[in-house]
């Protein structure tokens, strides 16, 4: 390569602009050119960490992050990215260590402070996150990203009015900042005299939004229009958002459903009876189910008990399971798996503390959880299939749950989950597994809460009925709703969209009696 060739190559700033615009392929292409010229460019390796994470390639991401850390031993950014890789891979303990090491190198550069806030927020340490976001804003006021990140951690901490004010400030500086629009729409129930529908529809009509930005605005509009009881308009925005999102994602429906059916075939009563002993010294509580079905509500009820703590959606069991399968001993030692899981999930809690894990995908692992942790309690949360379907369809999961953007794929997933739930009920002991119906909690919170607390073997505590007063953060899609007392307005909401949900209902009716679909 000649000197003139090097001078015409796009640089790291071009790669960053491409990444900010959501053009992953261009970012990777520019970084590859930079590294061809200088394989020790740590900034290029850092960006490739981000693109690998965007593509769901955690193995490649951690390799790139480790390379960046070695090449920039005094910079905080590569360590922050390494922490992100470790967290997304289920290793919260090592992610926390990397984040703390990065904090020691923070300095005063605002982008670094903002990135530190983001990783501490990801780790559930929202007090630490807020401190770094505020420092970033003080160092460089008015940056929309900093304002949005502060708003996001305020939302999770329950400071909803502050979060809305910071979203407003971010949008005032960049009206096209879709993440801030999306977050703001969720912070309260919108009203006829106080909403953002016209502003967001005007932005879409202007035609200048990127596809990822339009997707976010479509889902935000779906939420706000539904708040205003503009049912048809709400559905059309959700439909448009789903169509756009589906174009950028590969369908994983067949593989996901096949995996559930494989679990049903293999994880039988005989398999459980023949398994070696597990780690019986810990009794964690697993709250699991499909998204938007009431799992956060159940978690908050339990976490409001003085004897319980929550580790949120830790993803630690699946991570330790994968780690064990990669080792020579495989998964032959359930006690080792159980002990490693507890150590990974509860590393910030006092020894012996009882905790709740609300990782949604744990419904796949109920059999393995019981084998590895025989004293564990598992609560499967279920919801009316059409209410669950509409709640999932209208939510945007930032790349997770690819089944959620197509009515037929969504129905197939709901049906597979129901089959698996019935299997676990028939397979696991009644003192290990409890199935909770969301509608029953809404109808009689006192009775349902008492049944849950009794199942867990805990004495009754009145605090569980005041879960909405808890100051504990929530990082789930329901973080706003759990700040309110239990309400019934979400029950039967699918009926406003019955005609438009006909494909979902038709597919569900293949296995669900009509009497359960009314």
N, C-alpha and C positions, 0 to 999 in steps of 0.2 A: 504493500500500500504506500503510495507516495504521500509527501507532505500535503500536497494540494487536495488529495482524496480525503485526508484526515480533516482538513479544514472545512470540507463540505459535509461531513457526517453530522447528523443531528446529535446534539449533546444531551446531557442528563436533564436539562430544563425542558427540552422537547419531550423526553420520555415522561417526565412528571406531568406535563400538560396533557399528554395522551392518556395517562392513567386517570387524571382528574376528570377527563371527558368520558371515561368508561371504555376507552378503546384498548382493550387488553392486548390484542394481537399487535397493534402498533407499538405499544409499550415494550413488549417482548422483542420485537424486531429492532427497535432503536437500542435497547440494552445489549442485544447480541452484537450489534455493530460496535458499541462502545467497548465491550469485553474482548472482541476480536483484536482491537487496537491496544487495549490495556486490561489484561485479565485480573488486575488487582484493584479495579475501581469498585470500592465498597458500596458506593451509592447505587450503582447498577445492580449489584447483588441484592441490595435491600429492596429495590423495586421489583426484582424478580421474585423475591419472597412474597410480596404482596400479590403479584399476578398468579403465582402458584396457589396461594390461598383462595383467590377468587375462583380458580378452576377446581377447587376441592382437592388439590394434590398436596396433602400435608407432608408427605415424604420428601417431595422436591422442595417444599417451602423451608423445612428445617435445615436441609443441606445448604440452601442459599443463605439463610439467616446465619448459620454457623460460619460460613465463609465470610460474610460481612463482619461478624464479630471479630474474627481473627485479623481481618484487614484494617479494622478501625478500633483498636483496643481502648481508646479513650472516649469514644462517642457513645452516647446513650441510645441513639436510634436503632442500631442493629440489635442491641439487647432487648429493646422494647419489642421489636419484631420477633425475636426469638421467644420472648415471653408469650406473645400472641400465638405463635405456632404451638408452643407447649400447652397452652390453655385449650386451644381448639382440639388438640390431640388428647385431651383428658388428663393431662398432668398438671394439676393446679398447684401442687407444692413447688415443683421446679419453675413453673411460670411465675409464681410469687417471688421466688428467690431472684430470678432474672429481672423482674420489675424493680425489686428493692435495690439491686446492684445498679440498674439504670438510673434510679432516683438519686443515687449518690453521685452520678456523673452529670446531673441535669443541667447545671449552670443556669443561665438566664435567657437562653434562646427560646422565643415563644412557641415555635413549632414543636420543639422538644417537650416543653411543658405541656402543651396540648396533647401530644402523643402519650405522655406519661399519665395524664388524666384519663385518656381513653383506655389504657391497659388496666389501670386500677379500677375503673368502672366495670370493665369486663370481668375482673376478678371479684366483683361484688363489694369492693371497698369504696363506697360512694362518697364518704367523707374525705378520704384521700384524693379521690378523683376531683371533687369540687375545689379543693385547695389548689391543685395544679391548673385547672381551667381558669380560675380567677386570676392566678399569677400570669397566665398567658394573655388574658384580656387586659390586665394592667400593663403588661409589657408592650402590647400592640392592640390598642382599642379598636373596636369596630370590625374585626374580622368575622365574617358570617360563620365560618366553621367553628371558631372558638365559642361563639355565642350559642350555636346549635348544640355543641357537645355539653356545654354547661346546662342548657335546657334539658337535655336527655337525662343527665344524672339527677337533676331536680325532679323530673317526672318520676324516676324510680324511687326517689326518697320521699315523694308525696308533696313536694313544694310546687303544686300545680300552677298557682298564680304566677310565681317567679318564672317557671318554665315557659308559660305563655308570653310573658313580657320579653324574655330573651329570644323566643321564636319570632315575635313581632320585630325585634331589633335586627335579627339576622335577615328577615325578609325585606325590611326597609332598605337594607344595604344591598341586597341581591334578590330582587323579586322572583327570579327563576330558581331560587334555592329550594328544590323540591323536598329534600329531607325535612326542612323546617316547616314547610306547609303540611307535610304528612304528620309530623309529630304534633303540630298545633291543633290539627283537626281532632285529635284523640284526647285532648286534655280536659274537655268538658262536653256536656251535651249542648249542641249548638241550638240557637233559638232563631225565630223569624227576624228579629231585629239585631241579631248579633251572630253573624256567620261569615264564611269566606267563599261561598259558592260562586258568586258572580266573578270574584277576582280570579279564582282558579280556573273557571271555565274560559275566561278571557285569555289567560295564559296559554291554554291548550289551543284555542282558536287562532292565536297569533302564529302558531306553527314553528316556534323557535326552540322548543324543548327537545332535549335528547330523548331517546326512547326510554332509558331508565327513569328519567325525570317525569315523563308523561305517565309511566306506570304508577309511580308514587302518587301523582296528583289524581289519577283516576280512582285509586283506592281511597284517598282522602275525600274525594267528592262523593264516593259511594257512602262513606260514613256520615258526612255532613247532610247529604240529601235524605238519608234514612232518619237522622235526627229530626229533620223538618217534615217527616212523613211524606216526602216526595218519592213514593215507592218506585214508580216506573223509572224515573230519572236516576235513582240510586242504583237500580239493577243495571241499567245501561252503562253507567260508569264502571261498575264492577265487571261487567262482561267485557268491556273494552280493555280494562286493565289485565284481566285474565288472558285475553287473546294476545295482547302484546307480550306478556310475561312468558306464555307458552312457546312463543316463537323463538325465545332465546334459551330454552331449556330442553334437555332430552327427557323423554318419558322414561320413568323407571318403574311403571306400574307392574309390568309382568314379573320383573325380578322381585319386587317387594312382596307381591301376593304369593309368589312361589316360595319365598323365604318363610312366610308365615305358615304356609301349608307344610313345609318341610319340618318346621318346629313342632307342629301338631303331630306329625308322624313319629318324630324321634323322642320328644320329651314326654314320655308316658309315665304312668304310675310305676311300672316295673323299672324303668330307667332311674327314676328317683330313688326307689327302694334299694337298687343295687349300687348307688353312688357311695363313695367313701365319705366319712364324716366331714362336716364343714366346720367353720369357725363359729362356735356357739357363744363366744364371750360378748358379742355385740348384738344389739337389737335395733338396728336402724329401721326407719319407716320409709317405704317407697310409695309415693303417690304418682300414679301414672295413668296414661290414657291418650286419646287423640287430642290434638290442640283444640283450644276454644270449647272445651266440653265441661269445664268446671274444676280442673285440676288445681288451678291457682287458689280458688276459693277454699277447697279442702285443705290445701297446704297452709293457708293463712289461719284457718280455724285451728289446726293442730299446733302451728307454730306460736299461737297466742297462749298456749298452755305453758306455765312457768317451767315445766320440766323438759321442754323441747326447744331445739334450735333448728334452723333450716340452713342447708348448704346450697339451696337453689337447684338449678339445672346443671349439676356438676359433671355429667357425662363420664363419671369416674368408673362405673362398673363396666361399661362397654370398653373403655380404654384399658383397664386392667385385664379384662378377658382377652382382648386382642394381644396385649403384651404377653400374657401367659401362653397363648397359642403359638406365639413366635419362639418360645423357648423350648428346649429339648423335652422337658417334662409335659409340655402342652397343658391341657386343662385337667390332668389326672388328679390334681390335688386341690379339691374344693376349699379346704381349710386355708391353704396358702392364698388362693384367689380372694376369699372373704377377708382375710387379714390385710392383704395389700389394698383391697378396696377401701376398707375402713381407714387405714392410714392415709390414703390419698384423698378421700372425700372430706375427712374431718380433721385435717392437719392443723387448722386454726382454732379448733375447739379444745376445751380441757379434756384430759384423758378420761375415758368412760362416759363422756356426754352423749346423750341420746339425741339423734338428729333425724331430719327429714330430707330425703333426696327426691326432687320433683322432675327428674329427667324424663321427658315424655316417652322416649323410645325404649325405656326399660320394660314396657309391656311385652317386648319381644323376649325378655330374659327372665320372666317370672320363675320359670322352672329352675334355671341356673342360680338365681338369687336365693331360692329356697334351699337348694343343695349347698351352696357356699356359705349361707348365713341362715341356719335353721331357726334362729330366734327372731329373724326379721319379720316385720308385718308389711304386707303389700295391700294397697288400696287401689283398685281399678275404678276409675270414674267413667260413667257412661251418661249419655244424653240422648234425647229423642233424635232419631237418625236424620230427620229433615231439618230440625233446628241445628243440629251439629253440622250438617252439610252446608247450610247457608252461612253459619258463623265462620266456618273454615274458608268457604269460597270467597267471602268478602274481606278476608284478612290477607295482608301481604307479609310473607315470612322471610323476606330478604334472601331468597335463594334456597331456603329449606323447604321441605315438603313439596316436591314437584307435582305430586298427585293433586294438590289443592287448587289447581287452576283450570281443571276440566271436570265437568259434572259426572261423566261416566267413570273416569279414573278415580274421582273422589268417592263415588258410590262403591266401586270395587274395593277400595281401601277400607271404607266403613264396614262392608260386609266381611272382609277378611279379619278385621279387628273383632267383630262380633263372634266369628268362629273361634278365634283365638281366646277370647274372653270366656266363652263356654267351655273350651278345653281346659283352661286353667281352673275354672270352678269345679270341673269334674276330676281334676288331677291333684290339686293341692289341698292340704288339710284346711278345714274351716277356720282353724285358729291362726292360719298363716295368711289367708287371702280374704278380703272383704270387697264386695262390689257395691259401689255407691251410685245412686241415680241422682243426677243434678236436680231434676225437678222435685225430688222428695226433700232435698235440702231447702230449696226455695219455699216449698209449701209449708214446712214445719222445721225451721232452723234449730230450735231447741231440741226436739226429739232426734233429729238426724245427727246433731253434734254430740249428743250424749251417747248415741250408738257408736259413733266413731271413737270417742274417747274411751268408752268401755272396751271396745275391740282392742285398743292399744294397751289395755291393762293399766291405765292411768286413773288416778282419782279425779273426780270432777273439779273443774275450776271455772268460775263464772267469766273469767277473762276470754274464754274461747268464743263467747257470744258477742264480744266487743272487738273482734279481730280488726275491724275497720279503723279502730283507734290506734293500732300498733304503728310505731314509728319505724319499724324495720323496713328496709328497702325491698322493692320487688322489681326484678329485671325481666318480667314476662310481658306478653302482649296484653295481659289483664292488669297491669300495674296501676292504671287509673281506677278501674272498676272496684278493686279491693279496698280503695279508700272510702267506699260508700257502704252503708248497711246493705244486707241482702235485699235484692229487688226482684220483682217477677216480670218486668217488662220484656225480658229476652225470651221468655217462654212463649212458644207459638209464633214467634216473629216470622218464621218461614211462610206462614199463610199469606202474608202481604205479597209474596212473590211466587205463589203456588203455580201460576201459569208458566212463568219463566223457569221454574225449577222442575218442569215436567220430565226432562231427561234424567235428572237425579232420582226422582221418584220412581220412574219406570224401571230403572236399573235396580234400585233397592227392592222393588216389589218382587224381584226374582226369588229372593230368599226371606223377605220379611212379610208377614201377613198384613193385609190391608188394615186390619184393626189397629196395628201399631204405627200406621202411617197417617193417622188422622190427628 
